[in-house]
Amino acid sequence: MRNYFRYLCFFSAIATVLSVASCRKDPKILPSEEEQVTPEDPSSSLIGFYLLNEGNMYMNKASLDYFDFTTGKYSRNIYEEANPTITKGLGDVGNDIGIYGSKLYVVVNNSNKVEVLDAKTRKSLAQIELVNCRYITFYKGKAYASAYLAEIGNPNASEGSVSEIDTTTLKISRKVTVGRQPEELTVVNNLLYVANSGGYSPENYETTVSVVDLTSFKEIKRIEVAPNLHRLKKDKYGDIYVTSRGDYDAIPSKLFVIDTQTDQVKKTFDIGVSNLWIDNDSDVAYLYASEFNYNTHETVMSYKTLNVKTEELNQKSFITDGTDAEIKIPYGISINPFTKEVYLTDAGNYTTPGTLYCFNKEGKKKWTVTTGDIPAHMAFVYK
């Protein structure tokens, strides 16, 4: 079981093992729920944001929520109501979400698909089959999705891939092989950078970032970083921030900065980072960590900021009013590009609805709302 936990990298696996017998055998369409959270703000610079709830594996409980800045209303479970003929709902384990043009892309890991919706109506436009898909990014009319290409937990899994999806035809146009169990990815100067984890074989983790030339769509090099890579975000200065989860034992988690001019690691931060969001307007990266040690069976949480221009870490918490004591498991984060509000999700016990927190730019709680199970990924809707 230890290897299985390491692959999932979140404790919902525990709940999964205990509750497989109670899986939904006859899925039913559930109506959406709406709640007034803030006053109306017709002048809001953002229309709203989608929040993807992962749901426990094998439970078929991935769900989609939406917060409307103009009306102040939060709506839960909007996918099924918009797509009543798809009786199994959004699917099993929502792993990533992104908006490009007029379309909303939802990566559903264990359902082996990228679900494409109309970003306004939430109606399903296409389901792109992609085995064990993980994360998605966009560049010049294309979507790029990473995939493990192997059944869950297979220690003999071969290298993974990135698929190029034409955002007009919604068809896979090209594929490229990268490292084993690839995770987050981004594009800088026509080069695609992909964090490889090797998470299915903990005794032999991957340690590299793959670099793919988008013109030839071939992997041209691998950058040596550290074991079990996961998050990968770019800033506006040509640097990439990539997280290593270590081995949950002797090798600690760390954060690395890669200079894309040299494709070399230029700086290392000896801190664990579960997730981060870079606000390029303010040069601030918001980081949180929920570090579990398999030897001590203890979880330590922290909330920090980092100046991506000076590459200096601020050890003070970005939550300033003590609300961090309420949060059980921080699980997703995003920053409002206009108000600098911080949206942070709490997965709670992984088996019941989670919580979305909104903090103002001073780090004080403004409001909270109940979400679906394991709230994780957010995408803003712009005017």
C-alpha positions, 0 to 999 in steps of 0.5 A: 500500500505504501507505493500506492499512496505515493503515487496518488500523493493525496490521502484520499486513497485511504478513503478510496480503499475503505469505500470502494464497496460503496461506489455509485452503482446506479449514478443519478443526475443531481440538481445544482445548488446555488448560494449567495456568497457576496453582494452583487458586483456588476462592475467586476473585472472578472466574470467568475471562475470554475472550480473542479472538485476531484472526487475520490478515485473509483467513486465517479464523483468529480464535479464542477462548481462556479462562482459568479463575481457579478451576481455574488452567487456560488453554484455547485454541481453544474455539470450534470444539470447542463448535460443530463444525458451523460448519466455518469456525470463528469467522471472519475477524478478531475485532475486539471482545468483550463479555459482557452478561447470559448472552451473549458477543458477538464482533465478527468484522470481515471475516466481517461478523457479530456472533457471539452465544454462550452465555457458559457453554457457548460454543455459538453462539446467533445470527449477526447480519449486520453489514457491516464491523463494528468494536466493541460496547458495552451499555446497558439491554438493548441492544447497540450495534455500530459498522460501517464499512458499506463494503468494505475500503479503499474511499476513497469509503466513505460514513459509517458506522453504529451498530446497536442490537441487542435482547439478547433477540431478537438482532435489529437494532432500529434503525440510526443514521448516524455519521461515516466508519469509526466505531471504539470507542463508549460510553454516558454519560447516555443519550448514545452517543459514537462515535469516527470515524476516516475511516481509508479516506481518509488524506488526509481523516481524520475528526476528530470524535466523534459524539453519538447520543441513545438515545431518538430514536436520532439523531445530535445533534452531532459534537465536534471532536477530532483526526484518525483517532480510535480508542479511546474509554473513559469514567471514573466522573467523566463524562469520556471518553478518546479517542485520535487516531492522527494521520496517522502523519507530520506529525500525532502521536498524542495522547490527549484528555479530553472533558467530557460535561457540555459535550461539549468537549475539556477536556484534551490529552495529547501522548502516543501511546496504542495502547490503554487500560483504566480501572480506576474503582475505583482511578482509574487508567488503564493506557496503552500505546503501540506507535508506528510511524513510516512515515518512520523505520520505527521502533516506539517502545513505552511503558507508563504510567498516568494518574490520571483523577481528577486527570488527571495522567500518571505517566511511569513504566512500569507494568511494573517488572521489565524484562519490557517488553524481552521484549514485541515488540508490545503488543496488548491490555490489561485489569485485574483489578478485584479483584486489580489484576493487569494482563493484557497481550498480545503479538502477536509477529510477527503470524503465529504464536501470541502471548503473554499476560502477567500482572503483579501490581499492583506491575508484576512478571511472575507468569506467561505463556501462549501464545495464538492468533494476534494476541491482542487483546480480553478480557472478564471472567466474573463470579460 
